[in-house]
Amino acid sequence: MNNNTTTIDKENVGASLSKQATVLSSMFSEKREPLSDLFKDRAIRSFLDTDLYKLTMQQAVFSKYPDTQVRYEFVVRSDESLEEDFSSIRNEINALSKLTLSDSDARKLQSLPFFSQAYIAALRDFRFSPEQDVKMSIVPDKNGKKQLKISVVGSWFKTILYEVMVLAIVSEVRNRRLWGDVNLEIFRKNLFEKVEYLKSEIKRRNITNFQLAEMGTRRRFSSVAQTYAVQYLSRAIPEYFVGSSNVMLAFENNIKPIGTVAHEYFMAHQAFTNVKLSQKLALNVWDDVFRGRLGIALTDTINSDTFFEDFDYKFANSFSGVRHDSGCPFTWGDKFIAHYEKEGIDPMTKTLVFTDGLDFDKCLDLCEYFAGRINVSFGIGTFLTADFGELVRECGSVYKALSIVMKLVECNGQPVAKISDEPEKAICESEIYLANLRERFGLPQLEKPQKSTRERALLELGVSPTETFSPEKESRGRVDFLKKALIESRRSSLVLGISGGVDSTATGRMAQMAVNELNKEFKTDKFKFIAVRLPAGVQKDEDDAQEALRFIQPSLIHTVDVGKASDEIHNGVVSEMKAGDFTVGDSDFHKGNVKARMRMIAQYELAGFHEGLVIGTDHNAEAITGFFTKHGDGACDIVPLRGLNKRQVRLIAKHLGAPESLFGKAATADLEEDRPQLADEIALGLTYDQIDDFLEGKSIPTEAEDKLLGIYKATAHKRDLPAEFF
């Protein structure tokens, strides 16, 4: 390898590109022009506008794991906020519901020998359900700034195709907003420069083992840019260009669809067996489904060294090669050559596929390094479909592709993880699970910086900004949640104490809507909402409670006075304390907690008689302050208000038609007899507006934030599950 000569040539081309960038900068101004020819009305044009490995993995799921439930999470790896793109991204994702597999596309898939007829038939009936499967919100990021959050939840078979399409949508929507005036000619010139440089370098360095596949769907500048790149590469370098990961573009250009397998496939198997056996199980299942037709194995889900233990002669021989996606590619390749030789396999019968942040120079360096030792192939994405060299505006802003991922984080209710050969690429929501996984595989634990109390609070309890909050959508989702809970539990009633406050009023109305809809859907009258009045003697705001009942119109009303039972328990304990010469302290406060726990007992007994589930009204504004009684009002079977703050609960109540006297009423727990109807805000020393603003990631006075975080830390035990010995 002649590095000096390479550098000189590279500098020449770089100078050319820099000159181009300088010229281009004068073409822009802060004034935005109409969208250029690099964009179409829709980011996703076809059911097959996705990467091949999503379809191949979906076939494996269809064959082996049809009932598996999963959750994916979208992550922005940079500090760039996408809050402004929320509505456009939502619209683009919702438009996926219109995609279907056409007869023509089905015939194209049938031409590929690794797809089964049963799977293709299932695809003919497949429909995206984004309004059901995809939840979007704006939440505080690690720095407290507003950021887009996208979660995809459902069966693995139904949700597996979202990842690539969602990433392509997000990337294109962002680029439309920021770079909507960049035209195709600029992209074309840059790609032309790159390809000409590649051809000259291959000739100069006498490289004979270079082959390239385009793999840029997920971070493409736009669908038009990727389409042009594939078309151009097919014409300009057919001798090197072997195909595209994008199934639609591969068929359109009469080239080979290229695909291997993704980390999510190996990660999911952590939920199917002992984690130490998960990689071997994944390899076995893949081999069983495809019978050697798709034989490139991904090596760094845990890390490459642990992969060797499972990649024994059977798999090393049957799989045609392995894929690199993290760590030093040269060291990684050397290790696999040594592994093949150790197993008695000629490395020249195998292929190393490199896919980690490649450009042409890195590819050619790898070609030279492994020439005559093992076959190599390259999958290049961003460098081909989302790169403009050094494209700058007069204001100085430089184009850079968006750093985003969407990863599987949960399978069948269990956390899953990617550890990777590069720690910064690790994916896992549960630090405990990740630590346990590293321990099981004998890997050292990572030292992570401690999150601030504010970060921990927002990660645990942060909510979407009210500006993007839809009371109609949120109430609809929570009614459906209550319906689902009843059906899955095989119960027939919902039980809730009605106090006259906004929380129980909104929840009670949604509960009644749920049972009304179930009765209509199943043509029965067995489903009921049991509204329970739970006074402790005379309730000061009884009129509000009765008004709430008139609004809710519950199936049944029960009234249980918990005053006498609470008095007996409380007085008995206080007498015992005094007899032992113990200090009693604020006995009224403790008595209030007794009332809350007696109300819980009454609700659970009624639920027993009515085959019901007990509903809780806790929401995030109460949770962060610990403003509930543990095993009292905090005890329940289902919590439909979680994920909301107080103002959002008020908005739901207003949307549902509650009287203003109820949804605008000052909140009170009303547990203290010495101070009846004491407002929560007085008891806390904080306003709900302050609490709600904090939960939405907004700034609040320093004094208020310090107080709130102090309460959050002091009440952590109330939110934790009971400590267990194990």
N, C-alpha and C positions, 0 to 999 in steps of 0.2 A: 504494500500500500504506500503510495507516494503522497504523504500528507501535505508537503509543501506545495506541490503542484495543485492539489485539490483546493487548498486554501486560496491560492491565487485566482483560480477559476471561479470559486465561490464568491470571492470579493468582487470580481467583475460583474457577475450576475446580480449580486447584492447591490452594487452601485447602480446598475440599470433599474432595479426595482425601486431603489430609493429615489432615483430621478423621476421614475413614474409616479411615486407617491407624492413628491413635491409638486409635480404638474397637476395631479389629481386634486390636491388640496385647494387649488385655486378654483376648482369647479364647484365648490360647495360654499354655501353661506348659511347663516343661522335660519334663514327663511326656508321652510320646507316646501318642496314642490310635490305635486301629485305622485303617487306611488309609481315606481319605475316598472320596466318590463321584467324585473327579477321577481315579481310577486304576482300571484293570482288571488282570486277571491277566497279560496280555501287552501289551507296548508296540507291537508290530506285529501288526495284525489281518488283513491281507490282502496278497496279492501286489501289488495296486495301491496299497498304502499308501506311496506314494513320489511324488517330484516328476516331472512330465511330462518335463522335459528329460533325465532319466536314461533314459527309454524312447526318446526321439527320438535321443539320442546312441547308444544301444545299436543302434538300427536302422542308423545310419550305419556303426557298427563292423561289424555283421553283414554289411552290403553291401560294404564296402570293405576292412576290416582284420580278417578272421576269425581270423587266426593270430597277431595281435599279443599280446605278453606284457607285463604291466605290474606295477607295485607302488604301492600307496597306503600312506600313513602318517597315523595319527591324531595330532593335536597338541592339547594343552591350553594355551591361550594365557594363562591366569591362573596364580596360585600355588596354586590349590585342588587338593588331592590327591584322586584317585579310587581310591586303593588299596583302600579299604574296600568298594568296589562291584565288585571284580574278579569274584567268583563269580557274582553276579547278572547282570552284563553278559554273561559267558560263556554262562550258561544261556539268556539272551534271544537272543543271536546264534545259538547252536546250534539254537534253536527255528525259525529261518528255514528249516531244511531241510525242514520240513513244509509250507511254502507252495507252492502250485501255482496256475497260471492256470485258473480255472474256465471252464466253457462260457459262463456268463453274462458273465464279465469279458471273455472273448475276443470275444463279440458286441459288447460296449460299445466295445472298441478298434477293431473293424471299422467302427464308425460314424464314426470319425475319418478323414478323407480322406488324411491323410499317412502312415498306417501301411500297409505292404504286406502282402499275404496270406502271402507267404513268411516275413516277420518274425514275424507273429502265430503261424504254424505252429511256428516255432522256439521261441517263448515257451511254447507248449503242452507242449513237451518239456523246457523249462528247469527245472533244479533247483538250489537253493542247496546248496553243499557246504562249510559253514562250518568243520567240523573239518579239512578239507584246505586251504581257502583263507585262513582267518583265524588268525593267530598272535597271541596275547596274552601279555603279561608285565608285570612291575613292574620299572621301571628307575629309576636316579637321574635327576632332572631337572637343569636348568642350575644349580640351587642345591644340588644334592646330595640333595634330598628325594625320597622314593619317589613315583613317578608311573606311571600306567597307560600302556602302550604297546600299540597295535594296528596290525598290519601285514596288508594284504590283498595276496596275490600269486597271479597266474595269468593266464589269457587275458583280454584286455580285455572280450570279450563275456561271459565267465562272472563277472567280478568287478565290472563297472561299476555294478551295482545295489546293492552293499553300502553305499556312502558315506552316502546319506541315511538309510537304515534304521539303520545303526550309530550315527550321530549322534543320531537320535531315541531310540534305545535308551539310549545313555549319558545323555542329558539326563533322560529319564524315570526311569531307575533312581536317579540321583543325587537327583532331586526327591522320589521316594518315601521315600528315607532321611531327608532333611533336612526336607521339608515335607509329609510324608505325612498330616498332619492338617488341611491347608487344604482347605476344601470348595468345591464348585462355586458356591455362592451368592456367595462372596467374589469369585471370578473374574467371575461374571455382572455383579455390581454395578459392578466396575471397567470392564468392557467397555461397559456401558450408559452410564456417565459419559462415556467417550471418544466414543462414537457421537453422543450428544446434543450434546456440544461441537462435533463435526465439523459436524453439520447446522446448528447455530446460526452457526458461522463461515462456512460456505459461503453462507448466506443473507445474513449481515451484510456480507461482502466481495464479494457478487454474483459468485461464481465459477461459471463455466459449463463449464470444461474439466477437471474433476476426474473421474478414474476409478481404481478401486482393484482390485487382485488380491491375494488372501491367498497368502503364500509362506513360511509359518512351520513347515514340517514338521521341518526338521533341528534346530531348537533349541526346539521346543515344550515347554511345561511337562508336558504329557501328551497322549496321543491323545484323551482325553476333552475336554481343554481346546480343542484345535484343532477337534475335531468341533463343539463348541458354538459356537466363534467363527464358523465357516463357516456353520452353520445360522442364527445370529443375524444376521450381516451380510446373508445372502440375504433375510431377512425385513425387516430394519430399514431398509436402504438399497439396495433393488434397482436404483434408478436410477443408483447410483454403483459398485456392486459387480459387476465384470465376470467374476469367476471365481476359481479356486483352482489353485495349482500342484500340489496333492495330487490325484492322478487318482481315487482311491477317493472322496474327499469331493466332488469335482466331480460325479461320476456320481450319488452318493447324493443330492445336492441339486439335480440337474438344472441345473447351471451349467457354464460352459465350462472345460475343463482348460487352464491357461495355462502356457506354457513357452518358454524361449528356447534358450540353449546355455551351457555352463559353461566355465570356464578350462581344465579338463582336456582338452577337445577340441582347443583351440588348442595347448596345451602338448605333447600327444602328437605333433603334426605336426612338432615340432622334431626328432624321431627319424626322420622319413620323408624329409626333404630338407634341403638347405642351410637353416640357420636363418633366413637373410634372406628365404627364399621360403616359410617355413612358414605364415605368416598367410594369404598369398594361396592356397596350396594348400588350407588348411582351408576357406576361403570357397568355393573352386571345388568341392570335394568336397560340402560341405553343399548348395550350390545344385544340384548334379547329383543328389543323393539325393532332395531334397524339391521340386525344381522350383518354387521360389518360394512354397510353401505355409507354410513356417516361416522368416520372413525378418527376424528381429531379430538383429543381430550384436553380439557382445561385444567391447569395444574396448580393454581395458586389460591384456591378458595380458603384453605387453611394456610399452607405455604408449600413450596415445591419440595422441600426436604421431606415433609411428612407424606407428600403424594407418592414419593418413591416407594414407601413401605407398602402401599396398596397397588401400585402399578407394577405388578410382578410379571413373570414371563407370559402368562396367559393374556393379560391386557396389553403389555408392551408389544406382543406379537400380533394380536388381533386388531388393535387400533393402528391406523396408518400414520399417526403422528400426534404431536402435542402443540398446544397454543400457549404463547407467552403473553402476559398482560400486566406484569409488574416486576420491579427489580431490574438488575443489570442483565441485559439480554445476552451478552457475551458469556458471562459466568453461568447463567442459566443453561445456555446451549451446551457449554462444555460438560455440565453435570449430566445432561440427558444423553449426550454421546457416550459418556462413561457408563451410564446406566444401561444403555442398549448393549454395549460391549460386554458388560458384566453378565447380562442375561444371554449372551451368545447370539445376539441379533446384529446383523450388518446395519450400521446407521444409514448407509446409502439407500436402504429400502424404506426409510422413514422420512418424514418431513417435519421441520420446525416452522410453525406459523407464528409470525410476529405481528402484534396488533397494538402495541403500547406507544401512543403519541409519536408516530413515525413521520419523518420527512424523507425525501429522496436520498440525502447524504447518509443518514443513519442506515437506511436500507442497503445502500451500496457498500458501506463499511461492513455490514453483517454478511453480505454476499462474499466479499473478499475473505473475511475471517473464516467462514465455514466452507469455502469452496473445496470440493473433493472429499469432504468429511461427512456431510449430511445435506439433504435437500432443504432448501429454504423457500418460504413464500411470505408475502407481506399483505396485510390488510390495513389500508390507510383510509382515514376518515376525514377529520377536521382539516387537515392540510390540503385536501382536494375539494371539499364541498363548503368550507366556511373560512376561507383564507383569501385575503386581498393584498398580501404583502404588508406594506406599511401604509395603509390607507388612513389619511388624516384629514381633518377639517381645518379651516383657517383659524378656528378657535383653539386648535391644538388637540382636540379629542381624537383618539386613535381607535380604529376598529379592533375589537378582540372578540373571539367566539365566546359564547356564554358557557360557563363551567357549571354544568348541571348533571345530576344522576337521578334515577328512580330505581330503588332497590327493594327487594323482598326483605321484610323485617320480621314477619311472623308467619308461621305455618301451623295450622290446626291448633291455634291458641298458644303456641310455644314460640319464644324468641329464636331466631336463627341468625347466623353471623358469617361474614367474610372477614378473615384475618389478613390475608394477602402477604406477599413478599415485601410490600411497602406499608408500614404502619399507618400512614396518612390516608390510605385507601381502605382501611378497615370500615366495615359496615355492621353496626349492631345497636339496637336501642337500649338493651339491658347491659349495663356495665357488669352486673353480677354474672349473667350468662357468659359474657365475653371472657371474663376472668376465669370462670370454671372451664370454658372451652380451651383456653390457653393452657390451663393446668392439665387437662386430660391429654393434650397432645405434647406435653412436656416443654411448652414454650415459655419464655420469661414473661413476667407481667410487665405492663407498660406503666410508666409514671405519667399520670395525666394531671394537668393543672386543675386545681380545685375551682369549681364554679362558685361565683359569688352567691350570696343569699338571694339577691334579686334575680339572678339567672335561674337558680333552682326553683324559685317561686313561680316565675313565668313559664318555665318549661313544664312544671307540674300542673299549674292552674290557669295559665294565660288563656284568654278568649279572643275571638275574632273581633275586630273593631265594629262598633255599632253602625258605622257608615256603610259597611257592606252587609249588614245584617238584614235578613228577610224574615219578618215575623210569620208570614204566610208559609214559607218553605220550612222554617224551623218547627212551627207548630204541627205541620203536616208530618214531618219526619218523626216527631215525638209521639204523635197519635199512632203512627204505624209501629213504632217501637213498643208501645203498650200492647197493641194487638198481637204482635209477634210473641211478646213475653207470655201472654195468656195462652196462646196456641201451643207454644213449645213446652210450657209447664203443665199443660193439660188441666189447668184450673179454669174456673168459670166466673170469677169475680175479682174486682180490684177494690182495695180498702184504703181509705185515706181519712185522716182527721182534718176537719175543716174548721179553721180558726177565725176566718173573716179577713185574713191578710192576703196580699196579692199572690204569694207563692202557692198557698193551698187552693186559692180561687182558680188560678190559671191551670194548675195541675188537675184539679177536680174536674174542670170543664173538659180538658183533653181526655181524661179517663172516661167520662160519660160519652164523649164522641166515639172513643174506641169501642166501647161495648155496644153502642147503637149500631155502628158499622158492622161489627161482627154478627150481631143478631140479624141484620138485614142480609149479609152475605151468606150466612148458614141457614137462613129461614127458620129461626128459633127465637126463643125469648130467655134462654138460659143464662146468657152473659149479663152481669149486673155490676154496677158501680155502687159500693156501699160508702156513703158519706157518714162520718162519725163525728158527733159533737162530743167534746171531751172537756167540759168545764171542771174547774175545781171550786165548787160552790157557785157563786154568782159571777159571771164574766162581765166586765165593765163594757166591752164592745160587743155584746150579744146581738145588737141590732145589725152590726156589720156581718156577723156570722150568718144571720138569717137571710140577709140580702144576698150573700154569697150562695147560699143554698137555693134561693129562688133563681139565681142566674144559672147555676150548674144544672138544676133539675135532675138530681141523682135518682137512680133506680130505687134505692132504699136509704132511709136515714135511721141511724141508731144514736142514742144519747147515753153516754156513760159518765157519771159524775165521779171523778177520781179524787175529789177533795178528801173524803173521809179516809180512804185507804192510804193516801199520801200522808195525812196527819198522823195516822196510827204508826206507820213505819218511821216517819221522821221523829215524832215525839218519843217513840220507844228507843231509838238510837241516842237522842239527846239525853234522855234520862240515864241511860247506861253510861254515857260519857261523863256526865256530872257526878254520878255515883262513884266513878273511879277517879274523881278529882282531875279530869282532863279538861283542857281549855276547849270550849265549844266554837268560839269565833263567830263568823258570820253565818248563823244558822239559817237565816232566810234564804241565802244564796244556795245552800246545800238542799234546802227543802224544795227549791225550784227544780233542781235536777231530779229529785224524787218524783215530782209531778210528771216531768218529761218521761221518765222511765215507766211510771204507772200507765201513762197514755200509750206507750209502746206495748205494754202487756195487754191492755184492753184491745188494741187494734189486732194484735196477733191472735187473741182468743176469738174475736169476731171473724177473722180470716179463716180460722180453723173450722168454725161452724158453717161458713159460706164457701168453702173450698177456694179461698182467695189468696191473692198476693198483696202484701203491704207495700204501699207506695211511700217513698220518702220525698221531701221537697227541698233537700239540700242542693244548693247551686254553688258556683265557684266563689262568689263574693262571701258566702258564709263559710265555705271550706277554708279559704285562705286565712280567715280570722279565727277558725275553730269555734265559730259562734253557733254551736249546737251541743247537745248533750250526748256524749258517747254512750251507746246502747240505750239511748232515749229516742229523741227525734232523729238521731243519726242511725238508728236501727231500722232496716227495711229490706225488702226483696229487690226493688227496682227504683232507680233514681232518674226520672226523665228530664230533670232540669240541669243535670251536669253539663258542663261546657258553656254555661250562660253566666252572665253577671246580673245584678239586680235590675238595671235599667232594661236589659233585654227581656227579662221575665215580665216587666211592666208592659213592654211593647207587645209581647205575645198576648197578655191579658186584654190589652186594648184591642188588638186585632180580633180576638175571639168575641168581643162585644161586652166585656165586663163593664159595669158602671164605673164612672170616673172616681166615685167615692171609694172604690176598692183598689183600682190599679194605681191611684195616686196617693193612697193612704200611707202614712208614715209607718214603717215596719217596727213591730215590737214582738219580742218573745213572750212577754207577759208572764214571767215565772216568779217574780219577786212580789210578795204580799205587801212588804213595806213601801214599795214603789210600783204600784200597779200601772200597767200600760206604759212603762218606761220605754222610750224610743231606743231602738238598737243603736242609732248614731250617738246618743248620749252615753249609753253603756260602753260603747267601744271607744269613744273619743275621736271618732273618724266619721266622715260623711260617706254615704254610699257612692256619691259621685267621685270622691277621691279613690275609694277602693276600686270602683269600676274602671276609672281612667287608668289606674295602675295595671289592672288585669289586661287592658287593651294595649299596653305598651306605651301609654302616653306619660308625659311628665306630670308629676304632682309635687307640691311643696316638700322640700327636704325633710322638714320636721314630720310631716304626715307619712312620708315613705319610710323613714326610720322607725316610726311607731308601728306601722303596718308590718314591716319585716320583723320587728321584735315580737309582735303577737304571733306571726307566722312560725317563727322558731319555737316560741314557748308552747304552742299548741300542736306541735308535730305529732306527739303521742296520740292525739285524738284521731288523726288521719291514718295512722299506721295500723296494720293488722296486728293481732296479738303476737307477741314474741314467742317463738317456739324453740324447744330444745331438740337439736338433731346432731 
